[in-house]
């Protein structure tokens, strides 16, 4: 491999170390100092002149603190003459504020996109951006990987279940669920969700057959968990055999931890699979953490060599999952 420096900021220290271990490179230090008035000073502790640098930071809670630390970190690398600054943002905060829904509202994610580019980022990688079209906010290379495939792979490996229904918890997630169901020839179900008021969820109807079937609900994030839990209850009411949650970003805001704990303990939800795009120590029964370190490491390697294809990496993963499902079917038939 050509030289590449990987630096992890406060929000992604553990993930950064895991990536460096996979790449078999040193986890270099970038220091963040906090002054008495709240100002931040971020500086790499090694020379980055003429080097390709990968900076890793999730814009998660505390969102504004982590965003400002990232912007200052990018600026410090630019002013230290780094050759390129590849920014990995596992969870992209502010991405839900991508349009005006009411008069006099900002489009905050466009503002964040501008700030990242002005700071000096030369490429950005994230997971499951909330709206695919917001990639157009950026005038630099921008990639959003779909973690649903990694979650599905982990689910099959752990449970050995290969016959299930792919469920979208709302109409907004239909595209994601449909892609999975078509790729692996699996049945699809859609929950009819409505929001009668802010932070309130109402589910009343289900499109698709889930009777006596294992259901996998796919989503990009778990925020307060209202949608996921309400959808899981509806599936159980429709006589679903088991319900599993597969979501990329584990925010677990508000009373989410308590609500999911109750849902698991009462048998509404069997297991919850999330990634480590957000680093937290949630105490929820049957919670499985799936690391995204390996795909990030592969992409860093790809960027280092200067040739290769991200889509090829995804095709390889789809092929691996299909083989896993095929083997699962064979094993289940033997049993």
N, C-alpha and C positions, 0 to 999 in steps of 0.2 A: 504493500500500500504506500501511496505517497503520503507525505506528512499531513496530518489533520489534527487540529486542536479542538477538543470538546470541553465546553465549559457549562456548568450547571448553576443557575441562579437559585435563590431561596425556595421558590415554589416547585423545583424539580431536581433537588439535590440527589435523592435516592435513585431516580430514574436515570440521571446523568451517570452515576457511578455504575449502574447496571449495564448501560450502553458501552461504557469504556471497558468493562470486564469482558463483554462479548467481542469487542474489537481488539482486545488485548493491547490497549494503550493506556497511558497514565491519565487518571482523572485530574486534570490540571485545576488549579485554584483560581477563582475569581472572587475578589473580596468586596463585600458590601458593608459600608459603614453607615451608621445612623446617628445623625447629630441630634442635639437636645431639642431643636425646634422641629424635628421630623424630616429634615432634608436627608437625601441619600447621596452617597458617593460610591460608585462602582468602578472597580479597576482590576484588570487581569494581573496576576502575580508573575507572569512570564512574558517574554517578548513574543509578539504576534506579527511582527513586521514581515510582510510578504507571505504570510501563511493563510491557508484556508481554515476558517474558524467556524465551528458550529456552536451556537449559543442556545441553551434549552431553558425554557421558562413557561409554565402554565399561567395564564391570566385568570387565576382562580382566587378564591377568598384568602386574604384580603385583596380584592380585585384591583383597586386603584394603586395600592402599594406595589403589587407585583407588576402592574403595567408600567408604572414609573421606573421601577428598578430595571425592567427590560429595556426601556427606551434609553436610559442612561448607560446601561451596559453596552448597547449597540453603538452609541455615540463614542464611548471610551475605546471600543475596538476600531472604529473608523479613524479616530484621531491617533491611534497607535499604528496606523498603516497596515492593517490586515488586508490581505489580498482579496478575500471574499468573506462575507458574513452570512452564513446560512442559519436562519432562525427557526428553531423547532418550537412551536407553541402547541403542546399536546391538547390543551383546552383553550379555545379562543373566546375569552370573555368579551362581552359587548356584541357578539355576533348576532344575537337575537334582535338587537335594535338596528334593523337593516332597512327600514322604510318608515315613511310617515303614515301613521294610522289615524292621527287627529291633527287639526290645525296647530301650528306653532310648535310642533315637535321636532327634535333634532334627528338626524340619521347618524347616531353615535358611532356605528361600526365603520362608516365611511371616514369619519374623523380619525379613528384608531388606525385605519389602513394608511391614511396620509401620514400620520405621525411615525409609523414604523418605517415607511419609505424615506421620509425626510431624515430620520435618525441615521439611516445608512444600511438597512437590511438589503441584501442582494438576492435573497431567495427565502421563501417562507413555506414551511411544512406544518400541517395541522391534521387533526382527525375529526371527521364528521362535522364539517362546518354546517351551521344551522340551515343556511339556504345556499344551494350550489351557485346560484347566479351572483352572489356577492363576491365571488372570485374576480368578477369584473371591476371591483373597487381597486384592485392592485395593478400596477404597471410593471411589476417585476414577476418572475416565475413564482407561481403559487400552486401548491398541491394540497388536496384534502383527501387523505386516505379513509376508507370505510372500515371501521374496526369490527363491523358485524361479522365479517368472515373469520377474524381471529377469535371472536367470542363463540361463534358456531363450532369452530374447530375444537376449542377447549371444552365446550359442552358435550360434544360427541365422545371425546376422549375420556371424559369423566363419567358420563352416565351410560355410555354404550347404547343410547337410544337413537335410532335412525328413522323411525316412522313417526312423524309429528306434523302438526299444522303450523304454518308461519302466520303470525297474527300482527296486524298493524293496529296500534292503540287509538289511531285517529286517521282521518283522511290525509293529513299532512305527511304521514309516514308510509302511505301506500306505495310510493315509488320504491322505497328501500325494501319493503317486505316483498313486493312483486319481483324485484330483481333476484332476491334470494330464492323465492319459490320457483321461479323459472329456471334459474341456474342449476337447481338440484331436483327439479321435477317434484315439488312438494305442494300440497294443497294450501290455499290462502284463505284467511278470514280477516274481516275488517270490522272494527268497533266503531259504532256511530256515536261520536262524542260531541257534546255541546257545552258551551260556557255561558250559563245564564247570568253570571256576574264575574268580575275579576277574582281569580284564585278559587273559583268554584267550578267543579266538573260534574257533568251529568251524562251518564251513559244509559241508553235505553234499548238499543237494538244491535244486532250482530248479523253481519253478512257472511255466510259460510257455515259449514257443518263442523262442529267440534264435539259432537256426542261421543263420549267414551274415548276421546283422543287426547294425546299429549299436546299441549299448546306452548309455543315459544313466542313471547311478545318481544319484538325488536323495537328499539328506539335510540335516538341519539343521546339522550340524557335523562337522568332522574333528578328532578328539581325538588319539589315538595313531595312528589310521589302520588299525588291525587289521581292523576290519569291512570297510572300503572295499577294501583290498588283497585280503583273502580272497575277497570277493564278486567282484572283478574277475578273479581267477584262476579261480574257478568258471565265470564267463561265458565266458572264453577256452577252458576245457576243454570247454564245451558248444558250441564252434565259433562264438562270437560274432565278428563281423567286426572291430569296434573297440569299445573301452570308454572312455567319458568320465565324469568325476566332476563333479557340480554340487552344491556344498555351501555353505551360507550362511556359517557361522563357521569361520575357519581358525585353529584353536588349534595344531595341529602340535606336540603335546607328545611328550616322550620321544625315541625314535629315528624319529619320523614323517618328518622331512625326508629322512633317509638312505634310509628304506624306500620312500618315494614316488619318490625319485630313481632307485632301482634298478628300481622297477616301470615307470617311464616309459622308462628306457633299455633295458629288456628287452622292451618292446613289450606289456606286460600292460595298461597304461593309455596312452591316446593323449594326452588333455589333461585338465587339472584347472581347473575354473572355481570361484572363490570370490569373496566380496565383501570389501570393506574395512571391515566392522564391527569388525574387530580390526586395528590398525595394526602391521604387522611387515614386515621385509625378508627374506622367505624366498627362498632360492636353490634353487629346484626347477625343473627343465626343464619346458617346456610348461605353466607355471602362469599362468593368466589372472586378473587382478584386475578385478572388476566393481564399479564405484562405486555406493553407495546414496545419494549426495549429492542426486541429482535428485529421487527420491521424497520425501526428507526436506524438501527445499526447497519442493516443492509442498504438503506438509502444513503447513509453517510459514506459507505464503501463505494456505492455507485457514483456518487458525486466526486469522490476522490479519484477514481479511475478515469472519470470523464466520458465514459460510454456505458451503454446499457439502457434498460427500459423499466420504468416503474410498473407499467401495465403488464410486463412479462412476469414481474414478481407476483402480481395479483393472480395472473393466469396459473402460475405454479401453485399458489395457495388453493385456488379453486380445484385444481387437479388433485391436490393432496386430500381435500375434504371429500371429494367424490370417491376417492379410493377408500377413505375412512368409512364413509357411508356404506360402500359396497362390502367391505370387510365386516362391518357391523351387521349387515343383512345376513351374510353367510354364517357368522357366529351365532346369531339369534336363531337361525334355521336349525343349526346343529343342536341347540339347547331346547 
